Each structure stands twice: as structure tokens, then as C-alpha cells.
Amino acid sequence: MRKRQGYFLRIASVLMLLTLLMATASAKSVEKQREEINALSQKILVRLYDKYPHADKVIQNCYGYATMGATGSQFGIFGDSHGRGLAVCNETGEKYYMKMQEYKLGFGVGIKEFDLVFIFGTPESWNSFISGKFKFGAEAEAAATDSINGASLEGATMVGEDMWVYQTTTKGATLGVSLKGMSIYRNKKLNGEE
């Protein structure tokens, strides 16, 4: 009987140790992912400022912004895009790690990497974006100004009320990405919401 109890005690100890090791590895993985996304966000902003120098002032003075690094592929009639990024509220200091997914039908072959930088002029547009409730419809193009400070948003496309997006390839060229059907939502794991 004592041998059995000792045996079960050792198994339980090993299982607890494995669980602790896995939890530690997972925590490191989450922290590493956050660090990678923070670094990616900075690179995206540098590429944006190289293409549109005035965007620096827009980012500083808007209510909030989000950076998304994405990869899109199209093979035959099926395609998809996926990405990750960071949403930052200048007014409150809130930060959320985000995910992006899009499936599409169309013709083409190829893979492209691109950046999206969203600008939010109001709390309503920010909340709509970070809640995952905002749905991208048909693209809307407009020469617009930031509703907070009047800074020019030249090079950005209006995608909703008080919401604009800059789109560039990772090489710095302008890219016409259709945002229709794209889903952007919070990464619950990285935000500690799970």
C-alpha cells in the first residue's frame, strides 16, 4: 500500500512540475510575442514616416492609432491575409495587441507583405475598432483632415467615420489593399483576457 502511495505521489509531483514548466514556457512565449509586436509596430511607423513624413504629427495628435503587419497570399481563386499589431490610445494610454484575418475569392497568384496604420479621430472610432465590432465595407477614398487638430491625412484612405488607414508594402510603396471582409480583433491571449 505504501509503495502505491509513493508511486502516485511521485507521478503527481512530476505532473505538477510539468504543469509549472509549461506555464512558465507559455508565459515566456506570450512576453516574447508582445516584444516582437512592439518592435514590429515601431518598424511599421518608421516605414510610414519614410513614405509620409507628415504622418508623424498625425500619429502624435490623433485620439489613437493601430499598426498592423500583414501577409497576404492569393493562389488561384482563393486568398487570405493575416497579421498582427498593436492599437494605442494616445488619450488614455491603453494598448491592445490585435489580430487580423481575411479570406477572399478572386484570381491571382502571389504573396505580399504590407503594413496598415489606422488613425482614430474620436473615442467612438477607437472603441469600435478595439471591440472588433467595426466591419470594413466598401473602400471609401477621401482627402480628409483629422477631426482633432486639422492635420493633413494625405495618403490615407477614409474607412469609416473618424477612421483612416495608411497602406504600404514593406518596401515602402503604396498598396491598394481591399479592406472589405477583413476582421480585426483583440488577441485575448496577449492581452491577458483569457
N, C-alpha and C positions, 0 to 999 in steps of 0.2 A: 504494500500500500504506500509506504514512504517512497519507494522507487518511482511509483506512478506520479505521486505529488511532485517530486523533484523534477521528473521529466516534464510535466505540464508547466511547472514554474519556469523551467529553462526555455520552453517553447514560448511562453507568454513574454518572458524577458526579451527574447530575440525578436518577437513580433513588435514589441514596444520600441525597441531600438531601431528596427527597420522603419517603423512609422515616423519616429523622430528624425531619422536621416532623410527620409523622403520629404517631410515637411520642410526641413532646412534647405534641401536642394531646390524645392519648389519656391521657397521664399527668395533664394538667391536668383533663381530664374526670373521671377517677377521683377526684382530690383534691376537685374541686368537688362530686361526688356524695357523697363522705364528709362534707364540710362541711354539705351540705343535710340529710343523715340525722342528723348530730349535732344540728343546730338543730331538726329535726322531733322528735327524741327529747326534747329539753328542753321543747318546746311541749306534747307529749303528757303529760309529767309534771306540768306546770303545770295543765293541764286536769283531770288525775286528782286533784291536791291540792285544786283548787277544789270538786270533787264530793265527794271523800272525804278530808278533812283528815288523818285518822289514817294514810292511806296513805304519807305522808312517812316516818313511823317504820318502817313495814313495809319500804319500799324500802331504807332505811338499814341495817336489821338482817337482811335475808334473805341467803341464800347468793349469789343472783344474780337478775337480772331482765332482761326484754326488752320493748322498746317497739316496737309496730308501728302505722304509719299506713296505713290501707287504704281502698279504694274498692270498693264492691260494686254490681253492677247486675243487674237482672232485667228481661228483655223477653220476655213470653210464657212459654214453659216453660223457656227457657234462661237461666242466670245464671252470673255468675262474680264472684270477688273477687280482688283483687291488692293487694299492699302491699310496704312496705319498712320496715326498722327496725334496731335496734341491741340486741344482747344484751351485758350487762355482768355480770361475775362480781365481786362485792364482795370475795370471799376472796382471789382470785389477781390481780385487776386485768385479766384477759383481756377483750377486746372483740371482737365479731364483728358484721359487717354481715350482715343477714339479708334474705331474700325470702319472700314468701308468695303462694300461688296456691290457688284453689279453683274448681272447676266444679260446678254443681249443676243439678238439674232441679226444677221447681216452677212455680207460677203466680204471676204478679205483673208489675208494671211500675214501674220507678223506679231511681234511683241514690242511694246514700247513702255518706257518708264516715264512718268510725268509727276509733276507737283501741282497741288491745288492749295491755294491760300484763300480762305474765306474771311470776309470782313463783315462785322456785325455793327450796325449803327445804333441799335436800341436794345434794351433788356428783352423785349419781346422776340426779336430775331435771334438773339443769343439763346434764350430759353427754348425756342422752337428747335434750334439746331441740336443742342446738347441733350434734349429729351428724346431725340430720334423720331419725333413726330413730323418734322418737316419732310415733305416729299418733293423731290425735284420733278418738275413738269417740263413743258417745252422750254427751250432756251429762250431767254429774253436778253436782247442786247440794248444797252442804253449808255449814253455818255451821262455820267451821274456825278453827284458830289456827296460827300459824307454828310449825313444829317446832323452830325455833332459840330464839326469845325469847318465845313466847306472846302476841305482839301480835295484836290482833283483825284478821281479814281480812274484816270486814263489807263487803258489796258485791261481794266476789269470788266466783267460781264455781270449785269444785274440778274440774280437768280430768284429773288423774292423781295418782299417789302423790307427795305433797310438791310439787305443782304447782297453782297457782291462776291465774285470769285475771280482770282487771277489764275490762269492756267499756263503752265510752261512745261517743256520737256526738261529732262535733267541736263541736257546740253545747253539750255537757255533759250531755245527757240520757242515761239508762240505755238500753242497746240489747240486745235479745236476739238475738245472733248465734249461729247454729248453727256449731259448730266441726267438725262431722262432715265428714270428707272433705277437710279443709284440710291443705295441705302447706306446711311452713315449713322452709327450708333456708338454708345459708350462701351468701352472694353471693361466689363464688370470685374474681371479678374485683376486687371492692373489698377483699377480704381478702388479696390478693396470692397466692392459691393456684393461679392458672392458670399 
